[in-house]
Amino acid sequence: MKRWMSLLENAGLTVTMTRISEVKVKEEAKGIIKRYGYGGMIKTMLKAAKMYLTNPNYRQFIKRVQNRGITPPNLTEYFGYGVYVAQKPE
């Protein structure tokens, strides 16, 4: 939250309202399945598998993510969203 506010303030804006909400991963997953259905999820996984098998750039990307540990161990703490309202000075 502080980083976003700093970015807005450094841009010369005055932050007038913020609202931060967390995303609960299990509930979000259930909502995605409800929205797209199991068939849609299977279709997406098959497309990802096909891309892995046919696209060398995608395979390299996956390896980099796995090797570098790009995702932090506490990844679920990062899921959420914020709404920031700021005004430009007159």
C-alpha positions as CSV (number, residue, x, y, z in Angstrom):
1,M,0.0,0.0,0.0
2,K,2.7,2.4,0.9
3,R,4.5,1.9,-2.4
4,W,1.4,2.7,-4.4
5,M,0.8,5.8,-2.3
6,S,4.4,6.9,-2.8
7,L,4.1,6.5,-6.5
8,L,1.0,8.6,-6.7
9,E,2.4,11.3,-4.4
10,N,5.7,11.4,-6.3
11,A,3.7,12.0,-9.4
12,G,2.3,15.1,-7.8
13,L,-1.1,13.7,-6.8
14,T,-2.9,13.9,-3.5
15,V,-4.2,10.6,-2.3
16,T,-7.8,11.1,-1.1
17,M,-9.0,7.6,-0.5
18,T,-7.6,4.1,-0.4
19,R,-9.3,0.7,0.0
20,I,-7.3,-2.5,0.3
21,S,-8.9,-5.9,0.1
22,E,-7.4,-9.4,0.3
23,V,-8.2,-12.2,-2.1
24,K,-8.8,-15.5,-0.5
25,V,-7.2,-18.0,-2.8
26,K,-9.5,-20.9,-2.1
27,E,-12.6,-18.8,-2.7
28,E,-11.1,-17.3,-5.8
29,A,-10.4,-20.8,-7.2
30,K,-13.9,-21.9,-6.5
31,G,-15.3,-18.8,-8.2
32,I,-13.1,-19.4,-11.3
33,I,-14.3,-23.0,-11.5
34,K,-17.9,-21.8,-11.1
35,R,-17.4,-19.2,-13.8
36,Y,-15.6,-21.4,-16.4
37,G,-16.6,-24.9,-15.3
38,Y,-14.5,-27.9,-15.0
39,G,-14.4,-28.3,-18.8
40,G,-13.1,-24.8,-19.2
41,M,-10.4,-25.4,-16.6
42,I,-9.3,-28.7,-18.3
43,K,-9.3,-26.9,-21.6
44,T,-7.0,-24.3,-20.2
45,M,-4.6,-26.9,-18.6
46,L,-4.5,-28.8,-22.0
47,K,-3.6,-25.5,-23.8
48,A,-0.8,-24.9,-21.2
49,A,0.5,-28.4,-21.7
50,K,0.5,-28.0,-25.4
51,M,2.3,-24.8,-25.2
52,Y,4.9,-26.4,-22.9
53,L,5.4,-29.2,-25.4
54,T,5.6,-27.1,-28.5
55,N,7.1,-23.7,-27.5
56,P,10.8,-23.7,-26.4
57,N,10.5,-20.1,-25.1
58,Y,7.7,-21.1,-22.8
59,R,9.7,-24.0,-21.5
60,Q,12.6,-21.7,-20.8
61,F,10.3,-19.3,-19.0
62,I,9.0,-22.2,-16.8
63,K,12.5,-23.3,-16.0
64,R,13.6,-19.8,-15.0
65,V,10.6,-19.5,-12.7
66,Q,11.4,-22.8,-11.1
67,N,15.1,-22.3,-10.8
68,R,15.1,-18.7,-9.6
69,G,12.2,-19.0,-7.2
70,I,10.6,-15.9,-8.7
71,T,7.5,-16.5,-6.6
72,P,8.0,-15.9,-2.9
73,P,7.2,-18.7,-0.4
74,N,4.5,-16.5,1.1
75,L,2.9,-15.8,-2.3
76,T,-0.7,-16.0,-1.0
77,E,0.0,-12.9,1.1
78,Y,0.4,-10.9,-2.1
79,F,-3.0,-11.7,-3.5
80,G,-5.3,-8.8,-3.2
81,Y,-6.3,-5.5,-4.8
82,G,-6.4,-1.9,-3.9
83,V,-8.4,1.0,-5.1
84,Y,-6.6,4.4,-4.8
85,V,-8.2,7.7,-5.5
86,A,-6.0,10.7,-6.0
87,Q,-6.4,14.2,-7.2
88,K,-4.2,16.4,-9.3
89,P,-3.6,19.7,-7.7
90,E,-5.3,22.6,-9.4
